[in-house]
Amino acid sequence: MASWGSAFIMAFKIVLASILWVIIGIVLMMMGASIAGLTPLGLPLPKLKFEGTLLESPPLKPSLGPPSRLILGGLLMIAGYALIALGALASYLKYSAEYYAREVKREITR
């Protein structure tokens, strides 16, 4: 029978791996929101004018137009969310399968 200590250690590993996937997914989602032109609160970015400063060069034209930026940003946000969900699930399955295999092997060799 599995001990509580080993079960909690395995649960701790699952939580740590899931936190890692959440951090990576949130970074990806924030990149998508930035590309789409959204702030973290979902508000549009303010239009800044740099007249009268050292930044008087002509404005750069973005390589992507607004609709394609919105689509690409949306896809990155969806990919970030999917990475969080699938990464957390994969961590759970990986570590629990290792744990169960180790416990079965230990019971068989007794």
N, C-alpha and C positions, 0 to 999 in steps of 0.2 A: 504494500500500500504506500502511496506517495505521502511524503511528509509535508506539513504545512509550510515549512521553511523553503523547500525546493519549489513548491507551487507559487509562493510569493516572489521568489527570485525570478521565476519564469514570467510571472505577471509583470514584474518590474521591467524586464527586458522588452516585453511586448509594448509597454507604455513608452519606454524610451525610444524604441524604433518608430512607434506611431507619432511621437512628438517630432522626430526628425522629418517624417513624411509631411506632417502638417506645416512645418516651417518651410520646407521646399515648395509645397503647394501654394502657400500664401505668397511667397516671393514671386512665383509664376503668375498668380492671379493679380498681384500688384503691378507686375510688368504689363500684363494685358490691359489693366485699367489705365495705366499710363499711356500705352500706345493708343488706346481708344479715346484718350483725351478726357478721362474722368479723374476726379480726385478721390481719395479714399471714402469720402462721404457720398459719392455719386454725383457731385455737382460738377458742372463744366469748368474747365480751367479758365482763369481770367486771361483776357487779352492784354499783354504787356506791351507798352511802347517804350522804346529806348531812345527817344529823340533827345538830342542835346547831351548825349553821353559819349563815351569812347566807343560805344557799340553802334555807330552810325552807318555801318556797312549795309548794303541793300539786304532786305530780308531773304533768308534762304527759303527756297520752295521745297516743301516736303516731297519725298519720293512717292509717297502714298497719298491718295486723295482721302477725304473724310470718310466716304462709305467703306473703302477698303481698309482703312485704319480701324474703323469700328468693327468690321468683320474679323480682322486679324486679332484685335484686342479681345473680342468676345470669344474667339476660339482658344486663345491663351488662357482666359479665365476659366473656360469649361475644362481645358486640359489640366489646369491647376487643381480644380475641384475633383476631377477624376483621379488625379495622382494622389490626393489626400485619401479618398475613399479606397482605392485599390491598394495603395501602399499600406494603409492601416490593416486592411483585410489580409494582405499577403504576410505582413509581420505576424499577425495572429496565427495564421495557418502554419507558417514556417516554424515558429517557436513552439507552438502546441504540438505539432507533429514530432519535433525533436524530443520534446518532453515525454510524450506518450511512448515513443520508440524506446527511449532510455528506460522508462519504467517497466515496459513489457520485457525488455532484455534482462533487466535486473530480476524480475519475477521468475523468468525461465531458468536463469542460471542459479537460482537458490537451491 
